[in-house]
Amino acid sequence: MNNEGTSTGKFLKLGNQFKKEGKLDEAIALYRQAINLCPSFAWYYYELGGVLAKKGLLEEAIFEYCKAVKINSESSFFCHELGKILQSKGELNRAINYYRRAIENQPNLAILYRSLGDALFQKENYSEAIINFLTALEIDYSPNTDGKLKKTYLKLGCTETGADLLLSRIKESNQQKTFKCRKTEAPDKFQQELLKPKVFGIGLGKTGTTTLGACLNHLNYKHYGWSSLTNYKLIYQIKLGDFDDVYRVVNQYDSFEDYPWPFIYKLLDEKYPNSKFILTIRKCYQIWLKSCLNHYLRLQERAAYVYKLIYGLDHPQDFSDDYVKFYETHNQEVIDYFKFKSDKLLIVCWEEGDSWAKLCGFLGKKVPNIPLPHLMKSKTS
């Protein structure tokens, strides 16, 4: 090591010792000497900024942290620490920008999403806060994040019991990780996935989607069904026009049902042109509405949040006409969209006797020698 490196190393070591002992002015002097000897080393500015922050000199601390980030813009750690100082000072927009930069550099650290969620919560941007808290939970389940998510649900009008029920389901669904990694896929791998023949169930909830999922599983598709943690997050992201995680999920599986796929079938058809789509329906809208009502009652206090998120409506008993319109409009729009692509759409009604033969004929699969698995039938029909 040259003399300059040796000197700066000593200054840094001694500065850290003074900081540990609470001798902040002495530490500041030593860090400044280290910077004068080696002004291109980002950690010196970071250490100096940290001590200035301890002294309550936030503007000066921010100035030094910015220098560290400028020297090493790919450091998630520097960006995150700068974001925390800015957030403590009330500069939420700047803090949010640095948290986002930290996530771009290191997309697999739960603490980065948790901090971003905190700042968004302070800005009363509760939808984006929920997205980031849920993402943090996907990566690493933490009671700390759990509590922050609950506070956000309460802000959105959930009752204490309703929020606890939601968190319980989210915790259950987190046992099986949806994402192996949040890094962006290589372009060639992404293009390969776009050309694969995916299968999307695009019927609304309570139309036999769980039965469809069981069938696709049995036909050896790598199937993705409902996950309270990820799917709630995807619905929020779609409402904000963010589809990155949608593509991450789709690129890991072969078939899908339940929400959010009914909301984005046009996008999926354009993005995955070799895919097929299955519209599950009920025998009549009255049966579907009754099933929704039973389901609403079964969900208890979390029902209001779930139905508002999915349908934008409150209790089915009070808004029956709006629910029926939602159901009939969705089905007709799907039929109209695939009018000239009839080979891509199958309409299935299990109550009318549709079974393996129709499904397997559409998918080009051999008909299994087992009864059709009618799931969830007794719970909500």
N, C-alpha and C positions, 0 to 999 in steps of 0.2 A: 504494500500500500504506500502511495506517495505521501509526502509530508502534509500536503493540503488535506488529503483524505483522512489522515491520522488525526489532524487537528479538529476537523469538523466532527469526526466521530467522537472525540473526547468532549467537544462542546455539547453534542447531542446527548451523550450519556450523562454528563454532569447536569445538563438542563433538565433531563427527565428525573434525576434524583432530587433536584431542587423543587420541581413540580410536585413530586411525591411528598416532600416534606412541607409543602405549603409556602415555600419561598418563591412566590410567583414573579416578583420583579427581577430576582436573580436569574430565574429560568428564562424570562423574556430577553434579558441582556445576552445570555449565552446563545439562544436560538438566533438572535440577530447577528451575532458574530459568525455563527455557522453559515448563515445565508450570505453574508459578505464574502466568505471564503468560497462558497459553492452555491451560487444563485440559481442553478438549474435543477436542484434536488427538491422535489415536491414535498417530501415529508417534513422538511424544516419549516416550510410555511404552514403545513397542517399543525405541527406541534405548537408553533407560535400562536396560531389562531385559537387553538384549544385553551391555552393559558390566558389569552386576552379575553376569551369568553368567560372563563372562571372569574376574572376580575370584573365582569359586567360590561366590558368594553366591546359591545356587540358589533358596532360599525367597523371597528378596527379588526375584529375577528373575522367578519365577513370578507373584508378586504384581503386578508391573508389566505383564507380558504379559497377565494376566487383565484388567487395566484397558483395555489396548489392544483386546482382543477384545470387551469389554463395550461400548466406544464404537463399534467397527466389527465387528459380529458376522458380517458377510458377507465378511470378508477371509479367504480361504483361506490367504494367506501368514501372517497372525497366528496362525490356528488351528494351522497346521502347525508354526510355530516354537515355539509353546507346547507342542505335543505332543512335539517333540524334547527340550525341556528336561525335561519330565515323564518321558519315557522314560529319559533319562540318569540321572535320580534314582531310577529303579526303580518309578515310579508308573504301571504299565502300563495299568491300567484307565482312568485319567484320560487318559493319552496316546492310547489307542485312541479314546476318545470325541471328542477334539479332532481327530484325524486323520479320523474319520468326518464331523465337521462341515465340515472343509476340503473333503472330497470332495463333500459336498452342495452346497457353494457353487461348486465348480469341478470337475466330473466328468471333465474331459478332460486332466488333468495326471498323467503317469505317476509322478512322484516322490511324489505323495500316496499312491498305492496301494502303492508300494514301501516307504514308511515304515510304513504300516499293516501290511503284510505282515511287516516286521521285528519290530514290537511283538507281533504274534500269534505269530510264531515264538518269541520270548522266552517267551511264555506257554505254549508247547508246543501251541498250537492250530494244528496243521499243515495241516489241511484248509482253514481260512479263510486261512491264510498263502498256500497255493498259489493259491487263488482270486485274491487280490490281486496276487501276483507275475505270474500269467498275464494279469490285466487290465492291469497296467503294461506287459507285453510287447506286448499288443494295440495299445496307444496309441503306444508308442515303444520299439522293440527296443533293449535295452541289455545289454552283456556283464555289467554290474554286477548287474542283475536276474537274468540267466541264472545267475550264480554262486549267488545267494541261493536260487533255485529248486532248483538241484542239491543244495544243503545240506539243503533240506527233503525232497527225494526220498530222500536217504540216511537221514534220520531215520525215514522210513517203511519202511525195509528194502530199498530198491533197492541193487543193487551199483553200483560206480563205472561199469562198462561199461553197465549198464542205464540209469542216470541220463543218461549221455552220449548214448545212443541216443534216449531220450525227448526230450532237448533238441534233438537234431539234427532230429527230425521236427517239433517245435514251431517251430523256426526256419524250416523249409521252408514250413510252413503259414502263417507270418506274412507271406509275400510278398504274399498277397492279403488285404487288410483285411476283416474281417467287419463291423465297426461304422464307419459314417461319422461318427457322433457319439454320445456317451453321454448327451446331455441328454435329459430326459424329453419324450416327444412331446406335442404339444398334444392336449387331450382329443378335439376333433372329428376330428383325423387318426387317433388311436388307435381311435376308434369305427368309422371307415370301414374300417380294416384288419380289425377283428373280424368284419365282415360279408362279407369277401371269401371266395370259395370256394377255400381252401387244399387241398393234397393232401399227406397225411402217410403215408410208408412206415413201418409199425410192426412189421415182422418183425424178429426178432433178427438179429445179425450172422451171416454165413455161410449166409444163406438166399437169396442173389441180390439183395441190396440194391443193390450197385453196378450190376448190370444194370438194376434199376428206375430208378436215378438217371440212367443213360444214356438210357433211354427217355423219361423226363420232360424231360430236356434237349432231346432231339430233337423233342419235341412243343411246344417253345418255352415251356415254363414257366421262370420265373426260379428256378433250382433251387439248393438248398443241400445239399451232401453232407457228407463228413467233413472236419473241420479239427482237427488234433490240438490246436492251441492252444485254440481256443474250445470245442470239444466236451468235452474233459477238464474244462474249467472249468465248463461247464453241468452236467455230471454231479455235480460236487461241490456246486454251488449247489442243484440239485434235492434232493440228499440233506439239505441244510440248510433246505429249504422256501423258498428264494429263487428266484422265477421272473421277476424283472425283466429279466434278460438273455435269458431264453427268449423273452419277448415282443418284445424288441428284434430278435432274429434273425428270428422268425416274421413280424414286420411289415415286414421288408425283402425277403422272398422269397415265392414262390408254392407251391413244393413242396419236400419234405424226405425224407431217408432216412438210415438208420444211427442210432446213438445220439446223443442221449438220447430220441428220440421214442417208442420202444416203452414207456418207463417212464411216460409221462404222457399217454397217448392219451385217458384219461377227462377230464382237465383240458382238453386241447386241444379235445375235442368240445364241452365246455361253453362254453369261451371263444370258440371260432370255430365257431358252430353251422352254418354253410353248408359246412363242410369235408367232404372224403371221405378214407377211410382204406384203405390197401392192406396186407394181411398177407401177406408172402412166407413160404413154408414150403418144407421139403425133402420129398422123396418118402417118407422115413422117418427116424425119429430117429437110427438108426444112421449114416446118411449125414451128417447134421448133426454128430453127435459126432465122426466121423472128420475132417470138415472143420475143426472147432474144434481138434482135436489137431494137424493139419497146420499150421494157422495159428499155434498156440502155439509150435510148433517153429520156424516161420519168423520169428517176432518175436524169437527168441533171448532175451537177458537182460532185455529190457523186458516180456516176456510176463507174468511173475508180477504185476507192478504193474498192467498193463492188465486182465488177467482178474479180479484181485481187486477192482479198482475197479468193473468192470461187473457181474460175476456174484457177487462176494463169495466166490469159490471159488479154490482153487489149481489145480494141474495137472489137466487133463481126464482124464488117464490114471489118476490116483489118486482122482478123485471123479466117475467116469462116471455113477453113479446120480443124483448131485445135479444134474449138468448136464442129464441127460435129464429129470428132474423140472422143472427150471427151464424148459426148452424146452416141454414138453408143457403145463405149468401156464399159461405165458404165452399160448400159442396158444388154449387152451380158454377162458381168461378173456376174451380178445378176442372170441371167437365168442359167448360168453354175453352180454357187454356189448352187442353190436350185434344181439342176437337179434331185437329189435323195431325195429331201424333198418337193415334189410337193404340198403336203397338206399345206405347210407353206407359199407358195407364190401365190399371185393373181396378174395377169397383167391386167391393166385397161386402156382403151383408150376411153375417153368420146366421142370423135369425131366419133368413130366407132359405137356408139349406146350403149355402156356399161352403165348400169344404176343400179337402186336399186336392181333388182333381182340378178344380178351377185354378187354385193357387199355383200348383206345380206345372200346369199347362202354360201358364203365363211366364213362369220363371225358367222353364225348360228343365225341371227337376223330376226325378222318379217319385211316384206317389208312395209315401210310407204306408206300411201295413199296421197302422195304429189309429185309434180314434182321434179326431181333432181335439186338441187341448183347449176346452172352453174355460178360460181363467177369469177370475174376478166376477163371475156371473152372479153368484149368490149374494155378493156384498153390496152391489149397487144397482142391479137391474130392477 
